[in-house]
Amino acid sequence: MQEALTSEVSDEGTRRARFARLEEPAPGPPGSARQSSDGGKLSLTVLNAIDVIEVLASADTPLPLAAIVVKVGLSTTATHRLLASLRSRGLVIQDPVSKRYSLGWKMVTYGNRVLSSLPFSGIVMPWLEQLRDLTGETATLHVQDGDHRVCVLECESKSDIRRSVGVGRRVPIHKGASGRAILAFLPDQEQAKILSGLSAPESHAVEPLLAATRDSGYAISHEESTRSVAALAVPVFDSGDRVVGALSVSGPSFRWTDKEMLPFVRDLLGAADQIRYEM
């Protein structure tokens, strides 16, 4: 009787252990997911696809497969598979002759939907148009994206020779007037973190420029992020005195000189103040 009872308990324990194993999530292949700081899991495939998109977004011209492989750090087979998947959804296109890859028109659709849904686009765009008409140069709004800044709204100059920034263009935040107009007014800890990622010479060169921007309330740059282009920028704050972006006017450096820029500093600061009030 004791033996029978022991056998039944043993069988029950085995069944429970088996059911417990069935309830556990099946382990994926090594590297199939990344553990996030909050205990959740991130899809490595999705992250790799985003890496491919960002590589193409940062390129000035279409890229061959080999160049994308090097930049994303994946095998040729894996990269090609990701590109094929993105192409099937219209997110990436491939030139039939050169075989090079670039972002697809579907991205334009997504971008337009994002811009139309931005809560401040209807507020900012009239001011960009006014600054464009007032200066004759291209007016833009940039926002922070980590250690970069991104152009989210643009009103191009009507001149035949003009600056075209490109909505969605990302530039390191420490480069150019727009980036410095944001970086100079970030909280000290966040600013220090970004500067710590620069080389010592870069950091030493940027720090006095940031100090000058904080003192004057505006930033000027000449050919820092783009050749033959100069820019004037001011920070945009929200009602809580947090910097949320930068208004910038940029143009060809032969025309948009310091002498031409400086008289418009007050206009940019006034526009930024009005945007803050309307937000």
Contacts in CASP RR format, 6 or more apart in sequence:
PFRMAT RR
TARGET T0000
AUTHOR 0000-0000-0000
METHOD contacts of the structure
MODEL  1
MQEALTSEVSDEGTRRARFARLEEPAPGPPGSARQSSDGGKLSLTVLNAI
DVIEVLASADTPLPLAAIVVKVGLSTTATHRLLASLRSRGLVIQDPVSKR
YSLGWKMVTYGNRVLSSLPFSGIVMPWLEQLRDLTGETATLHVQDGDHRV
CVLECESKSDIRRSVGVGRRVPIHKGASGRAILAFLPDQEQAKILSGLSA
PESHAVEPLLAATRDSGYAISHEESTRSVAALAVPVFDSGDRVVGALSVS
GPSFRWTDKEMLPFVRDLLGAADQIRYEM
31 44 0 8 1.000
32 44 0 8 1.000
32 45 0 8 1.000
33 41 0 8 1.000
33 42 0 8 1.000
33 43 0 8 1.000
33 44 0 8 1.000
34 41 0 8 1.000
34 42 0 8 1.000
34 44 0 8 1.000
34 47 0 8 1.000
35 41 0 8 1.000
35 42 0 8 1.000
36 42 0 8 1.000
45 82 0 8 1.000
48 72 0 8 1.000
48 74 0 8 1.000
48 78 0 8 1.000
48 82 0 8 1.000
49 82 0 8 1.000
49 85 0 8 1.000
49 86 0 8 1.000
51 72 0 8 1.000
52 68 0 8 1.000
52 72 0 8 1.000
52 79 0 8 1.000
52 82 0 8 1.000
52 83 0 8 1.000
52 86 0 8 1.000
52 92 0 8 1.000
53 86 0 8 1.000
53 91 0 8 1.000
53 92 0 8 1.000
53 103 0 8 1.000
53 107 0 8 1.000
55 63 0 8 1.000
55 68 0 8 1.000
55 71 0 8 1.000
55 72 0 8 1.000
56 63 0 8 1.000
56 68 0 8 1.000
56 92 0 8 1.000
56 101 0 8 1.000
56 102 0 8 1.000
56 103 0 8 1.000
57 103 0 8 1.000
57 107 0 8 1.000
57 168 0 8 1.000
57 170 0 8 1.000
58 170 0 8 1.000
59 102 0 8 1.000
61 100 0 8 1.000
61 102 0 8 1.000
62 95 0 8 1.000
62 98 0 8 1.000
62 100 0 8 1.000
62 101 0 8 1.000
62 102 0 8 1.000
63 71 0 8 1.000
63 100 0 8 1.000
63 101 0 8 1.000
63 102 0 8 1.000
64 98 0 8 1.000
64 99 0 8 1.000
64 100 0 8 1.000
64 101 0 8 1.000
65 76 0 8 1.000
65 79 0 8 1.000
65 80 0 8 1.000
65 83 0 8 1.000
65 99 0 8 1.000
65 101 0 8 1.000
66 76 0 8 1.000
68 79 0 8 1.000
68 83 0 8 1.000
68 101 0 8 1.000
69 75 0 8 1.000
69 76 0 8 1.000
69 79 0 8 1.000
72 79 0 8 1.000
73 79 0 8 1.000
74 82 0 8 1.000
83 92 0 8 1.000
83 94 0 8 1.000
83 101 0 8 1.000
86 92 0 8 1.000
87 93 0 8 1.000
87 94 0 8 1.000
89 106 0 8 1.000
90 104 0 8 1.000
90 105 0 8 1.000
90 106 0 8 1.000
91 103 0 8 1.000
91 104 0 8 1.000
91 106 0 8 1.000
91 107 0 8 1.000
92 101 0 8 1.000
92 102 0 8 1.000
92 103 0 8 1.000
92 104 0 8 1.000
93 101 0 8 1.000
93 102 0 8 1.000
93 103 0 8 1.000
93 104 0 8 1.000
93 105 0 8 1.000
94 100 0 8 1.000
94 101 0 8 1.000
95 101 0 8 1.000
95 102 0 8 1.000
111 167 0 8 1.000
115 121 0 8 1.000
115 152 0 8 1.000
115 153 0 8 1.000
115 167 0 8 1.000
118 152 0 8 1.000
118 153 0 8 1.000
119 279 0 8 1.000
120 275 0 8 1.000
120 279 0 8 1.000
121 152 0 8 1.000
121 153 0 8 1.000
123 275 0 8 1.000
123 278 0 8 1.000
123 279 0 8 1.000
124 141 0 8 1.000
124 153 0 8 1.000
124 247 0 8 1.000
124 275 0 8 1.000
125 153 0 8 1.000
125 155 0 8 1.000
127 139 0 8 1.000
127 247 0 8 1.000
127 271 0 8 1.000
127 274 0 8 1.000
127 275 0 8 1.000
128 139 0 8 1.000
128 140 0 8 1.000
128 141 0 8 1.000
128 153 0 8 1.000
128 154 0 8 1.000
128 155 0 8 1.000
128 247 0 8 1.000
129 139 0 8 1.000
129 155 0 8 1.000
130 271 0 8 1.000
131 139 0 8 1.000
131 155 0 8 1.000
131 247 0 8 1.000
131 249 0 8 1.000
131 264 0 8 1.000
131 267 0 8 1.000
131 268 0 8 1.000
131 271 0 8 1.000
132 138 0 8 1.000
132 139 0 8 1.000
132 155 0 8 1.000
132 156 0 8 1.000
132 157 0 8 1.000
132 158 0 8 1.000
132 249 0 8 1.000
134 264 0 8 1.000
134 267 0 8 1.000
135 249 0 8 1.000
135 260 0 8 1.000
135 264 0 8 1.000
135 267 0 8 1.000
136 157 0 8 1.000
136 158 0 8 1.000
136 159 0 8 1.000
137 157 0 8 1.000
137 159 0 8 1.000
137 162 0 8 1.000
137 163 0 8 1.000
137 249 0 8 1.000
137 250 0 8 1.000
137 251 0 8 1.000
137 255 0 8 1.000
137 256 0 8 1.000
138 154 0 8 1.000
138 155 0 8 1.000
138 156 0 8 1.000
138 157 0 8 1.000
138 162 0 8 1.000
138 163 0 8 1.000
138 164 0 8 1.000
138 165 0 8 1.000
138 249 0 8 1.000
138 250 0 8 1.000
138 251 0 8 1.000
139 154 0 8 1.000
139 155 0 8 1.000
139 247 0 8 1.000
139 248 0 8 1.000
139 249 0 8 1.000
140 151 0 8 1.000
140 153 0 8 1.000
140 154 0 8 1.000
140 155 0 8 1.000
140 165 0 8 1.000
140 178 0 8 1.000
140 247 0 8 1.000
140 248 0 8 1.000
140 249 0 8 1.000
140 250 0 8 1.000
141 151 0 8 1.000
141 152 0 8 1.000
141 153 0 8 1.000
141 154 0 8 1.000
141 236 0 8 1.000
141 245 0 8 1.000
141 246 0 8 1.000
141 247 0 8 1.000
141 248 0 8 1.000
142 149 0 8 1.000
142 150 0 8 1.000
142 151 0 8 1.000
142 152 0 8 1.000
142 178 0 8 1.000
142 179 0 8 1.000
142 182 0 8 1.000
142 233 0 8 1.000
142 245 0 8 1.000
142 246 0 8 1.000
142 248 0 8 1.000
143 149 0 8 1.000
143 150 0 8 1.000
143 152 0 8 1.000
143 182 0 8 1.000
143 244 0 8 1.000
143 245 0 8 1.000
143 246 0 8 1.000
144 150 0 8 1.000
144 173 0 8 1.000
144 182 0 8 1.000
144 186 0 8 1.000
144 243 0 8 1.000
144 245 0 8 1.000
145 170 0 8 1.000
146 173 0 8 1.000
146 194 0 8 1.000
147 172 0 8 1.000
147 173 0 8 1.000
147 174 0 8 1.000
147 194 0 8 1.000
147 197 0 8 1.000
148 170 0 8 1.000
148 171 0 8 1.000
148 172 0 8 1.000
148 173 0 8 1.000
149 170 0 8 1.000
149 171 0 8 1.000
149 172 0 8 1.000
149 173 0 8 1.000
149 178 0 8 1.000
149 179 0 8 1.000
149 182 0 8 1.000
149 245 0 8 1.000
149 246 0 8 1.000
150 168 0 8 1.000
150 169 0 8 1.000
150 170 0 8 1.000
151 165 0 8 1.000
151 166 0 8 1.000
151 167 0 8 1.000
151 168 0 8 1.000
151 169 0 8 1.000
151 178 0 8 1.000
152 167 0 8 1.000
152 168 0 8 1.000
153 167 0 8 1.000
154 164 0 8 1.000
154 165 0 8 1.000
154 166 0 8 1.000
154 167 0 8 1.000
156 162 0 8 1.000
156 163 0 8 1.000
156 164 0 8 1.000
157 163 0 8 1.000
157 251 0 8 1.000
161 252 0 8 1.000
161 255 0 8 1.000
162 251 0 8 1.000
162 252 0 8 1.000
163 226 0 8 1.000
163 229 0 8 1.000
163 250 0 8 1.000
163 251 0 8 1.000
163 252 0 8 1.000
163 256 0 8 1.000
165 250 0 8 1.000
171 178 0 8 1.000
171 179 0 8 1.000
171 225 0 8 1.000
172 225 0 8 1.000
173 179 0 8 1.000
173 182 0 8 1.000
173 183 0 8 1.000
173 194 0 8 1.000
174 180 0 8 1.000
174 183 0 8 1.000
174 194 0 8 1.000
174 195 0 8 1.000
174 198 0 8 1.000
174 202 0 8 1.000
174 206 0 8 1.000
175 221 0 8 1.000
175 224 0 8 1.000
175 225 0 8 1.000
176 219 0 8 1.000
176 221 0 8 1.000
176 224 0 8 1.000
176 225 0 8 1.000
176 231 0 8 1.000
176 233 0 8 1.000
177 218 0 8 1.000
177 219 0 8 1.000
177 220 0 8 1.000
177 221 0 8 1.000
177 224 0 8 1.000
177 231 0 8 1.000
177 232 0 8 1.000
177 233 0 8 1.000
177 246 0 8 1.000
177 248 0 8 1.000
177 250 0 8 1.000
178 219 0 8 1.000
178 231 0 8 1.000
178 233 0 8 1.000
178 246 0 8 1.000
178 248 0 8 1.000
179 219 0 8 1.000
179 233 0 8 1.000
179 246 0 8 1.000
180 206 0 8 1.000
180 209 0 8 1.000
180 210 0 8 1.000
180 213 0 8 1.000
180 219 0 8 1.000
180 221 0 8 1.000
180 233 0 8 1.000
181 213 0 8 1.000
181 217 0 8 1.000
181 218 0 8 1.000
181 219 0 8 1.000
181 233 0 8 1.000
181 234 0 8 1.000
181 235 0 8 1.000
181 245 0 8 1.000
181 246 0 8 1.000
181 247 0 8 1.000
181 248 0 8 1.000
182 235 0 8 1.000
182 243 0 8 1.000
182 245 0 8 1.000
182 246 0 8 1.000
183 191 0 8 1.000
183 194 0 8 1.000
183 206 0 8 1.000
183 210 0 8 1.000
184 191 0 8 1.000
184 210 0 8 1.000
184 211 0 8 1.000
184 213 0 8 1.000
184 214 0 8 1.000
184 219 0 8 1.000
184 235 0 8 1.000
185 214 0 8 1.000
185 235 0 8 1.000
185 237 0 8 1.000
185 243 0 8 1.000
186 194 0 8 1.000
186 243 0 8 1.000
191 210 0 8 1.000
195 203 0 8 1.000
195 206 0 8 1.000
195 207 0 8 1.000
196 203 0 8 1.000
197 203 0 8 1.000
198 206 0 8 1.000
209 219 0 8 1.000
212 219 0 8 1.000
213 219 0 8 1.000
217 234 0 8 1.000
217 235 0 8 1.000
217 269 0 8 1.000
218 232 0 8 1.000
218 233 0 8 1.000
218 234 0 8 1.000
218 265 0 8 1.000
218 268 0 8 1.000
218 269 0 8 1.000
219 232 0 8 1.000
219 233 0 8 1.000
219 234 0 8 1.000
220 230 0 8 1.000
220 231 0 8 1.000
220 232 0 8 1.000
220 233 0 8 1.000
220 258 0 8 1.000
220 261 0 8 1.000
221 230 0 8 1.000
221 231 0 8 1.000
221 233 0 8 1.000
222 230 0 8 1.000
222 253 0 8 1.000
223 229 0 8 1.000
223 230 0 8 1.000
223 253 0 8 1.000
228 252 0 8 1.000
228 253 0 8 1.000
228 254 0 8 1.000
229 250 0 8 1.000
229 251 0 8 1.000
229 252 0 8 1.000
229 253 0 8 1.000
229 256 0 8 1.000
230 250 0 8 1.000
230 251 0 8 1.000
230 252 0 8 1.000
230 253 0 8 1.000
230 256 0 8 1.000
230 257 0 8 1.000
230 261 0 8 1.000
231 248 0 8 1.000
231 249 0 8 1.000
231 250 0 8 1.000
231 251 0 8 1.000
231 256 0 8 1.000
232 248 0 8 1.000
232 249 0 8 1.000
232 250 0 8 1.000
232 256 0 8 1.000
232 261 0 8 1.000
232 262 0 8 1.000
232 264 0 8 1.000
232 265 0 8 1.000
232 268 0 8 1.000
233 246 0 8 1.000
233 247 0 8 1.000
233 248 0 8 1.000
233 249 0 8 1.000
233 268 0 8 1.000
234 246 0 8 1.000
234 247 0 8 1.000
234 265 0 8 1.000
234 268 0 8 1.000
234 269 0 8 1.000
234 272 0 8 1.000
235 243 0 8 1.000
235 245 0 8 1.000
235 246 0 8 1.000
235 272 0 8 1.000
236 243 0 8 1.000
236 244 0 8 1.000
236 245 0 8 1.000
236 246 0 8 1.000
236 247 0 8 1.000
236 272 0 8 1.000
236 275 0 8 1.000
236 276 0 8 1.000
237 243 0 8 1.000
237 244 0 8 1.000
237 272 0 8 1.000
237 276 0 8 1.000
238 244 0 8 1.000
238 276 0 8 1.000
238 279 0 8 1.000
239 276 0 8 1.000
239 279 0 8 1.000
244 279 0 8 1.000
247 268 0 8 1.000
247 271 0 8 1.000
247 272 0 8 1.000
247 275 0 8 1.000
249 256 0 8 1.000
249 261 0 8 1.000
249 264 0 8 1.000
249 268 0 8 1.000
250 256 0 8 1.000
END
